[in-house]
Amino acid sequence: MNENVHSIMRPVAEYGFTVNPFAPSIMMSVTVAMSIDYSLFLLTRFREEVEKQISKGVRPKDVDTLYAVRQVTRWSGKVVAFSGFILSITYVGLIAYPMTMLQSVGMGTSIAVLCTILINLTLTPAILLSFPDFFKILGCRLP
């Protein structure tokens, strides 16, 4: 995780922003929180899609994982992307304040949130499709 923060903050420092020592810890906290939140949101939606297919009479082994993942990215992916972009823009707004600490936190956290969106919208569906049997079983309620 430290390498990720370094790779984000290095370009920020090269473009003239003074990087406050508190910025990386705030970035890591926000990144972990948003990553967990977005992943849980996408996985909950996947579970709903699997349960929807099972309620129509499809056996858990025969659930169409590709269709479920498409629905997840189609509907919930838009929500995650929109939410993340708004949050990122909010952090960019901190650059307008004359305090160096807020400027470095704003720029770094904005970039970190954009990376979190990108990772969650690509890695979560890829994992769901790579291990379909594991997530199908978790996606259905057992009697």
C-alpha positions in Angstrom: 0.0 0.0 0.0 2.9 2.3 0.7 4.2 2.0 -2.8 0.8 3.0 -4.2 0.7 6.1 -2.0 4.2 7.0 -3.1 3.4 6.5 -6.8 0.4 8.8 -6.4 2.1 11.5 -4.4 5.3 11.7 -6.4 3.7 13.4 -9.5 1.8 15.7 -7.1 5.1 16.8 -5.5 6.8 17.2 -8.9 4.1 19.6 -10.1 4.8 22.1 -7.3 2.5 20.9 -4.5 4.1 20.6 -1.1 3.2 17.2 0.3 2.1 17.3 3.9 3.2 14.3 6.0 -0.4 13.6 7.0 -1.6 13.3 3.4 -0.5 9.7 2.8 -2.3 8.4 5.9 -5.5 10.3 5.0 -5.2 8.9 1.5 -4.8 5.4 2.7 -7.8 5.7 5.1 -10.1 7.1 2.4 -8.9 4.6 -0.2 -9.4 1.5 2.0 -12.8 2.8 3.1 -14.0 3.6 -0.4 -12.7 0.3 -1.8 -14.5 -1.7 0.8 -17.7 0.3 0.3 -17.7 0.0 -3.5 -16.8 -3.7 -3.4 -19.6 -4.5 -0.9 -22.1 -2.5 -3.0 -21.1 -4.4 -6.2 -21.1 -7.8 -4.4 -24.5 -7.1 -2.9 -25.9 -6.3 -6.3 -24.4 -9.5 -7.6 -26.0 -11.5 -4.9 -29.4 -9.9 -5.8 -28.9 -10.9 -9.4 -28.1 -14.5 -8.5 -31.1 -14.7 -6.2 -33.3 -13.3 -8.9 -32.3 -16.1 -11.3 -32.7 -18.7 -8.6 -36.2 -17.4 -7.8 -37.1 -18.0 -11.4 -36.3 -21.7 -11.0 -32.7 -21.8 -12.1 -30.5 -24.1 -10.1 -27.5 -22.4 -8.3 -25.0 -24.4 -10.5 -26.8 -23.2 -13.7 -26.9 -19.5 -12.8 -25.6 -17.3 -15.7 -22.7 -15.5 -14.0 -21.9 -13.4 -17.1 -25.4 -12.0 -17.2 -25.3 -11.3 -13.5 -22.0 -9.5 -13.8 -23.2 -7.5 -16.8 -26.2 -6.4 -14.8 -24.0 -5.4 -11.9 -21.7 -3.3 -14.0 -24.5 -1.9 -16.0 -26.5 -0.5 -13.1 -24.3 -0.5 -10.0 -21.2 0.4 -11.9 -22.7 3.7 -13.0 -23.6 4.5 -9.4 -20.0 3.6 -8.2 -18.4 5.7 -10.9 -20.7 8.7 -10.4 -20.3 8.6 -6.6 -16.5 8.3 -6.9 -16.2 11.2 -9.5 -18.3 13.4 -7.2 -16.1 12.5 -4.2 -13.0 13.1 -6.3 -14.2 16.5 -7.5 -14.9 17.4 -3.8 -11.4 16.6 -2.9 -10.1 18.7 -5.8 -12.0 21.6 -4.3 -9.6 21.5 -1.3 -6.8 22.8 -3.6 -8.5 26.2 -3.6 -7.8 26.6 0.2 -4.6 28.5 1.0 -3.4 25.8 3.5 -0.7 23.5 2.2 -2.0 20.6 4.1 -5.4 20.8 2.6 -4.0 21.2 -0.9 -1.8 18.1 -0.7 -4.6 16.1 0.9 -7.1 17.2 -1.7 -4.9 16.5 -4.7 -3.6 13.1 -3.4 -6.9 11.9 -2.2 -8.6 12.9 -5.4 -6.2 10.8 -7.4 -6.5 7.9 -5.0 -10.3 7.9 -5.2 -10.1 7.8 -9.0 -7.7 4.8 -8.8 -10.1 3.1 -6.4 -13.0 3.6 -8.9 -10.9 2.1 -11.7 -9.8 -0.8 -9.7 -13.2 -1.7 -8.3 -14.9 -1.4 -11.7 -12.4 -3.7 -13.3 -11.1 -6.1 -10.6 -14.4 -6.9 -8.9 -16.2 -8.1 -12.1 -13.0 -9.9 -13.2 -12.9 -11.8 -9.9 -16.6 -12.6 -10.1 -16.1 -14.1 -13.5 -12.8 -15.9 -12.6 -14.4 -17.8 -9.7 -18.1 -18.2 -10.7 -18.8 -21.3 -8.7 -17.5 -19.8 -5.4 -19.6 -16.7 -5.7 -22.7 -18.5 -7.0 -22.8 -20.5 -3.8 -22.3 -17.4 -1.7 -24.8 -15.6 -3.7 -27.8 -17.8 -2.8 -29.5 -18.3 0.5 -29.4 -21.8 1.7 -32.6 -23.2 3.3 
